[in-house]
Amino acid sequence: MVAAVATAISMRPSRDSSAHDFHGYDSNRGVLVDLTRCIGCRSCEVACSQEHGLAPPDGMMENYQPLEPQYRETRRPDHQAFTVVNQYQSPLYDHPLFKKTQCNHCLEPACLTACFVNAYTKTPEGAVIYNESVCVGCRTCMVACPFSIPAFRYDSAFDAQIMKCNFCFDTRLSKGRPPACVEACPMEALTFGYRDELLKIARKRLRDLPGRYHREIYGEFEAGGTSWLYLSPVPFEEAGFDTRVPRQPILHFVKDFLAVVPMVLTIWPGLFAGIYLLAKSNKTADNTTSKEDKSDETIER
């Protein structure tokens, strides 16, 4: 019942528009991904795994060329791979399409909004970073993310940790350097810069090459806007993008529900514990009374 009520609340827009007044930092960096330039070499995956000390991507040859079996199933970023490249086929395009997926680092992150212990931070540089030291493992962020990016590490139930792309914040972005995946791309399919400037670059490509691209920029408005932007030669749903993501920030839909989360997680457990202890106490009292009654009957006999 609680889940049903929460879902109903979260699906209607909040009537308090005053809470929606943040549209990202002026210093927000981003990356423009041009699907017409990506050849699926997965060098970005290799660079990411090396940068973050993760296991090398599966199915990689020595020269980092893709093996076909890796493209038979759509992969998702997880706790062992912060970015993945998938292949798509479209009847509207004569060549295979390759799409890189990672955290989009939203301007108004749903994961940050959903986290009641403030384990997420949106930095002025644009990165959405996670602090595992305060995470309680509730995984609300996984449910809230419209792109299904945060991944839970299941090594231990007592060692909660969410894993996702952090925009190479500590080692690169905070120092003004582009992410490792951007530097590794041999085709310049990834362009790093200020988000406002990247939008200008994307719009110029749309104007200069009208027959080459679908006439929209994915990430310009989705979920209130994201730091990662995409150009595609075909409609985005043909290349594996979720076009159902609303244009409003997720905060617009879930603020009323999330205001209840701390109460549910702090007050309700205590309430249920009290009810349990009261029921146990009553049961103990009933058992004691029953034993006393039997004892009295024995004495009378």
N, C-alpha and C positions, 0 to 999 in steps of 0.2 A: 504494500500500500504506500509506504514511504517513497519507494522508487517511482511509482506511478505519479504521485503528487509532484515529486521533484521534476520528472520529465515534463509534466504539463506546465509547470511554472517556467522551466527553462526554454520552452518552445515559443513563449510569447514575448514580444519585445518589452523591455523595461520602459515604464512611463517616466522615469527620472532621467531626462536628457542632460541634466547638469553634470552628471558623472562622466559624460562622454565629451571630453574637451582636450584630449591629448592625441596628437596626430604624428608622433615621431619627432626625433631630434633633427635639427638642421644639419648636424654633423654625421647623420646616419649614413654609413657606408653600405654598399650592396654589390651584387654581382649580376650582370646581364648574361643569360645563357642563350646562345643562338643555336637552335637545333639543326639549322641548315649547315652548320660547320662541324658538328660533332660526328666523328667517325667510329665511335664505340670502342676506342682503344683501351679505355679504362685506366689510363695513366692517373687520372684523378683519384681513383680508388686506391691505387698503390701509394700515391703521395700521402693520402689521408691516413692510411694504416701506418705508414712510417712515421708520420708527424705525431701520432697519438699512441704509438706503441701497441698497435693492434695486430692481430694475425694477418698475414698477407691474404688478399682476396683469393677465393677458390677459383680454379679453372683458368689460371693465368699461365701463359707460356713465358719462356725466358725473355722474350722481346716484348712482353706485356701486350700481346695481341689476344683478342677474345677467342675463347673456345665456344663453338656453337651450343653445346649443352647448357652453358650458363644462360643462354637467352631463350630457352624453351619455357621457362616459368618466370613470371614477374616477381622480382625480389623487392624486399622492403628494407630500409635501414634498420639495424638492430644493435644490440649491445656489442657486437663484434665488428660491425661495419657502419660507420657514420654516414657514408654516402654510397649509393649503388647506381649503376647504369643499366637500364633496360632497353630492349629493342622492341619496336612496334612496326607493324606493317599497315599502310593505309592505301586504299584504292585511288586516293587523290594525289599520291606521291610515288614517283618511280623508283625511289631508293629506300632502303631501310632507314627508319627513324630511331635515333638513340636519345634517350632522355636521362639526364642526371637528376637524382633525387636526394635531398638532404633536408635538414631543418631550414625552413624559409625565413626564420628570424623576423617574425611579424612586427609591424610597427606598434601594434597593441596586442601583445601575446595572450592568447587564451590560457596557456599553461600558467603564466604568471598570475593572471586574474583568478584562476581556479585554485591556486595553492594557498591554503589558509595558514601555512607556517612560513610563507615568504622565502621559499627555497629558490625562487627564480628572480633574476635581475635583468632588466633591459638597460644596456649600457649606452652612453651617448654615441659610441661608435657604431651602434646598430646590433651588436650581438645580444642574444638571449642566452644567458649563462645560468648554470645550475649549481647550487651549493648542497652537496650531499650531506654535510655535517648537520643540517637542520631537517633534512627530509625524514618523514615518518613512514614512507612507503605506502601511502594511501592510494597512489596511482590516479588521483583525480585529474592530474595533468594529461594523462594518456587518454582519458575519456574526453577532456575538453578540447584537445588539439584538433582542429578541423582537417589537418593533413595527416593525422595518425603517425606522428613522428617519434615522440618519446618512447623509448624501449626500456623495459625493466630487466635488470640483471637478476637471474633466478638462482645464482650460485648458493645463496643462503637466505632463508626467510627472515633471519635476524640481522642481515646486513643490507638494508634497503638502499638501492642505488638506481637512479634513472640514468640512462646513457643516451647521448645524442650529440650531433654536431654542435660545437661551440664557436664556430666561425674562426677557429684558431686564435681565439682572443688573447690568451696569455702569451703565446709565443710569437704572434704575428700582428694581429689586428690592433692591439693596444700600442704597438710600436710603429703603426702606420704601414705595415707590410701587408700584401695580399695573402689570402689563405693559400695553403700548400697546393690545393687542387687547382687553383687558378694558375699558379706558376708552372705547374706540371703539364698543362694542356698544350699539346704541340700544334693545334689547329686554331688557337686563339678563339675557341668557342665560348670561353669565359672571360668577361671583361669586368675588372674590379674598379670601383670608384665611388664617388658620392652618389647616392640614390637619385637625387634630382638631375645630376648630369647624365646618369645612365638612362633615365627616361627620355632625355633629349636625344641621346644617341639612338635609342630604339625608335623613336618617332621619325628621326631622319632616315633610318633604314626603311621604314615603312613608306615614307614619301618617295625616296629615291628608287626603291625596288618594289613597286606595287604588286608585281606578279609573283614575287618570291615568297611573300609572307602572308599568313592570315592576319587580318587587319585589327588585331588587338594585342595588348601586352599582358600576359598572365602575371599576376602579382601586383599590378598597378592599383587595383581596387579590392581584390579578393581578401576577405577577412579584415578589411580596413587598410589593406596594403601590406606588402612584404618586402624584405630587403633583397630577396632573390627574385629576379624578373626573367621572363622567358619570351622569346620569339619563336614561332613555329611556322612551317610552311603549310600546315593543315590545321583545321579547327582543333582546339586543344583536346577535346575528348578523344580524337583520333590518335593522340600521342600519349594517352594514359593519364591526362590531367583530370582532376575532379572539378567539373564545371558547376557542381551543385553548391560549392562553397559560397556563402552569402557575401555580399559586398560590405555589409556593416561589420564592425568588429564584433567578435563573439561576445564581448562584454555586453553589448546591446541586448543580447538574448538571454544571458544567464545571470545577470547581476542579482536579480531578485532571489534566484535559487541559491547562489553562492553565499548570499548574506545569511542563509540558514545553516550552511555547512558547519561552521564552528559550533553552533548550538547543538546540532545533531551529533557531532563527534565528541563533545565535551559534556553536555548535560544529559543526553539520552543514555549513554552507558552507565552513568551514575544512577539514573532513574531506574533502569532495568535491574541494576545490581541491588538497589534498595527493594524493589519488588520481589526479587529472588530471595533475598535475606528474610524479608517479611514472610513470604510463603514458607520458607524453610523453618522459620521460628514457629509459625502456626502449626506446621506439621509436627514439629518436635513437641509442642504443647499438647496437641491431640494425642500423640503416642503416649505421653506421660500420663494424661488423664485416663486413657484407656487402661494403662498398666495399674493405676491406682484403683480403678473400678474393679478390675479383676482381683486385686489384692484384697479389697473389702469383701468381695463375694467369698473368697477363700476363708477369711476370718469368720464370717457369719456361719459358714458351714462347720 
